[in-house]
Amino acid sequence: MCSEQLPKDFVKRKCKIIYLMRNPKDVAVSFFNHHSNILDYDFSGKWDDYVPRYLKGDVDYGSWFDYTVKWETFMADNPEYPIFMTTYEDMKEDSLRGVTQLSKFLEVDCDQSFLQEVTNLCQFDRMKKEKANMEMIGCWKRNVPAIYRKGEVGDWKNWFTVAQSELFDRVYQEQMKDSKVQPRYMI
């Protein structure tokens, strides 16, 4: 885990952590679009040039591989630490199940209608619509808010060439050779 990024009391008190992982190919696409659209990044590169940069971890927060391995190691070394780990893909596939599991982890007793209401309010398209007018338009190129883009699982297939996907898979195998993490690239 990146416990070095958390306040010391957070770890010492064993505060509950919700760890949501997303498949690294969709993360690469998301990062590319953020870097391409947020003015402060001043990034105007092409996707073909971005993939090697992402694979090296030369992006915000560093390498997805390193970050994920740190979390996996922390969870294995500290099985008693209260961490709820799920994936974006699982939440997208069955949001109600994910929200129900999360409420149990947080020890919040909720009836089914409340859990369904939370699920409905957290659907991607709904959040995108409701948050759009809260975004600071001036932070985005073309003055179009873009924090919420598509929210789809598997959009990477629209971006990665076959060669890029194969390169990514080779880097994944190398970087994650001792890992048990098996991302879901499609649902």
Secondary structure, DSSP 8 states (H G I E B T S, - for coil): --GGGS-HHHHHTT--EEEEE--HHHHHHHHHHHHHHBGGG-----HHHHHHHHHHT-STTS-HHHHHHHHHHHHHH-TTS-EEEEEHHHHHH-HHHHHHHHHHHTT----HHHHHHHHHHT-HHHHHHHHHTTS-GGGBGGG---SS----TTGGGGT--HHHHHHHHHHHHHHTTT---------
